[in-house]
């Protein structure tokens, strides 16, 4: 696969960002515009370096999302398509199922709402289960009631991204790595996208830049709201001899007012069982190590009014997340609510990811799609979880937006 090739001097369509969403969008746009010259510009040396390859690898079924919402529709459609794509391409995946566990009666109302949403969204096979049903599916888990989603699964999303890139290149487009866009200028009837290897003039551009989406949108003339604030999510893994504690995926009943699902236990496609993630605001958009801090990233976060409004509202949740990040024992205790046999000695550090969380000026954590339009460009400002699950469906939606914005196919 010829990723890393030199960026073209000119193209009809440029997609900025070589993560799973950007590559899926490129793939869709090429299919719709086979005569157009298309290039993908990726800032890192490899595609799928950030959120694509630093996540739990879950194919979500669509239980959580408000019925009728774009996220609900794209998730249900996207999950079906993701399974089909992985099957066709021989990409590692497993429809292992998930159990959402209510540990006490105070969570039953929220569990009822999840069941209502899941059924309204058309989630296949969703079933309400009691305490005995939980133990039948997950013998080491405990709860008073639960939801079983047999259509939830796991996949190798990094391999999916590489396959998308192969599709893009096979269709005649280019994928240029090490080409982080540093400036955007309107040049007559095109955009000049400056990058370390010179510049590319594109008739139109779609920006799917993840953690850097807000900066590129503002550079092109868009409103600064919302801003990306990075949240680091660290995972633990069970030691091999304790993997039998979890057969599939065990999730808590989430707080519907937060875009985070809470600490969960997840079978991973490589055989590991993960516990996590934490959700800690950090000082860099690539803070895979907790000590990584970039001055500009930190100042951007601290200068944003929404940061302080968010902290004032969610300070107690922030304290809990800080405790989980600092104390492995506290992190394990959170997971042991669902699997009581779990002990600190059963886990080892795994990897960490950084979530590009869009934060409004008003302090609200944005949990839906946000687009900005600038001259000759469309910016995907927020493509929230489950973006990897929904990537093929998201790509159609983004391509529709691009066609309306650019008059493609007219």
Rosetta blueprint (number, residue, H / E / L):
1 X L
2 X L
3 X L
4 X L
5 X L
6 X L
7 X L
8 X L
9 X L
10 X E
11 X E
12 X E
13 X E
14 X E
15 X E
16 X E
17 X L
18 X L
19 X L
20 X H
21 X H
22 X H
23 X H
24 X H
25 X H
26 X H
27 X H
28 X H
29 X H
30 X H
31 X H
32 X H
33 X L
34 X L
35 X L
36 X L
37 X L
38 X E
39 X E
40 X E
41 X E
42 X L
43 X L
44 X L
45 X L
46 X L
47 X L
48 X L
49 X L
50 X L
51 X L
52 X L
53 X L
54 X L
55 X L
56 X L
57 X L
58 X E
59 X E
60 X L
61 X L
62 X L
63 X L
64 X L
65 X L
66 X L
67 X L
68 X L
69 X L
70 X H
71 X H
72 X H
73 X H
74 X H
75 X H
76 X H
77 X H
78 X H
79 X H
80 X H
81 X H
82 X H
83 X H
84 X H
85 X H
86 X H
87 X H
88 X H
89 X H
90 X L
91 X L
92 X L
93 X E
94 X E
95 X L
96 X L
97 X L
98 X E
99 X E
100 X E
101 X E
102 X E
103 X L
104 X L
105 X H
106 X H
107 X H
108 X H
109 X H
110 X H
111 X H
112 X H
113 X H
114 X H
115 X H
116 X H
117 X H
118 X H
119 X H
120 X H
121 X L
122 X L
123 X L
124 X L
125 X L
126 X L
127 X E
128 X E
129 X E
130 X E
131 X H
132 X H
133 X H
134 X H
135 X H
136 X H
137 X H
138 X L
139 X L
140 X L
141 X L
142 X L
143 X L
144 X L
145 X E
146 X E
147 X E
148 X E
149 X E
150 X L
151 X L
152 X L
153 X E
154 X E
155 X E
156 X L
157 X H
158 X H
159 X H
160 X H
161 X H
162 X H
163 X H
164 X H
165 X H
166 X H
167 X H
168 X H
169 X H
170 X H
171 X L
172 X L
173 X L
174 X E
175 X E
176 X E
177 X L
178 X L
179 X L
180 X L
181 X L
182 X L
183 X E
184 X E
185 X E
186 X E
187 X L
188 X L
189 X L
190 X L
191 X E
192 X E
193 X E
194 X E
195 X E
196 X L
197 X L
198 X E
199 X E
200 X E
201 X E
202 X E
203 X E
204 X E
205 X E
206 X E
207 X E
208 X L
209 X L
210 X H
211 X H
212 X H
213 X H
214 X H
215 X H
216 X H
217 X H
218 X H
219 X H
220 X L
221 X L
222 X L
223 X L
224 X L
225 X L
226 X L
227 X E
228 X E
229 X E
230 X E
231 X E
232 X E
233 X E
234 X E
235 X E
236 X E
237 X E
238 X E
239 X L
240 X H
241 X H
242 X H
243 X H
244 X H
245 X H
246 X L
247 X L
248 X L
249 X E
250 X E
251 X E
252 X E
253 X L
254 X L
255 X L
256 X L
257 X L
258 X L
259 X L
260 X L
261 X L
262 X L
263 X L
264 X E
265 X E
266 X E
267 X E
268 X L
269 X L
270 X L
271 X L
272 X L
273 X E
274 X E
275 X E
276 X E
277 X L
278 X L
279 X L
280 X E
281 X E
282 X L
283 X L
284 X L
285 X L
286 X L
287 X L
288 X L
289 X L
290 X L
291 X L
292 X L
293 X L
294 X L
295 X H
296 X H
297 X H
298 X H
299 X H
300 X H
301 X H
302 X H
303 X H
304 X L
305 X H
306 X H
307 X H
308 X H
309 X H
310 X H
311 X H
312 X H
313 X H
314 X L
315 X H
316 X H
317 X H
318 X H
319 X H
320 X H
321 X H
322 X H
323 X H
324 X H
325 X H
326 X H
327 X L
328 X H
329 X H
330 X H
331 X H
332 X H
333 X H
334 X H
335 X H
336 X H
337 X L
338 X L
339 X L
340 X L
341 X L
342 X L
343 X L
344 X H
345 X H
346 X H
347 X E
348 X E
349 X E
350 X E
351 X E
352 X E
353 X E
354 X E
355 X E
356 X E
357 X E
358 X E
359 X E
360 X L
361 X L
362 X L
363 X L
364 X L
365 X E
366 X L
367 X L
368 X L
369 X L
370 X E
371 X E
372 X E
373 X E
374 X E
375 X L
376 X L
377 X E
378 X E
379 X E
380 X E
381 X E
382 X E
383 X L
384 X L
385 X L
386 X L
387 X L
388 X L
389 X L
390 X L
391 X H
392 X H
393 X H
394 X H
395 X H
396 X H
397 X H
398 X H
399 X H
400 X H
401 X H
402 X H
403 X H
404 X H
405 X H
406 X H
407 X L
408 X L
409 X L
410 X L
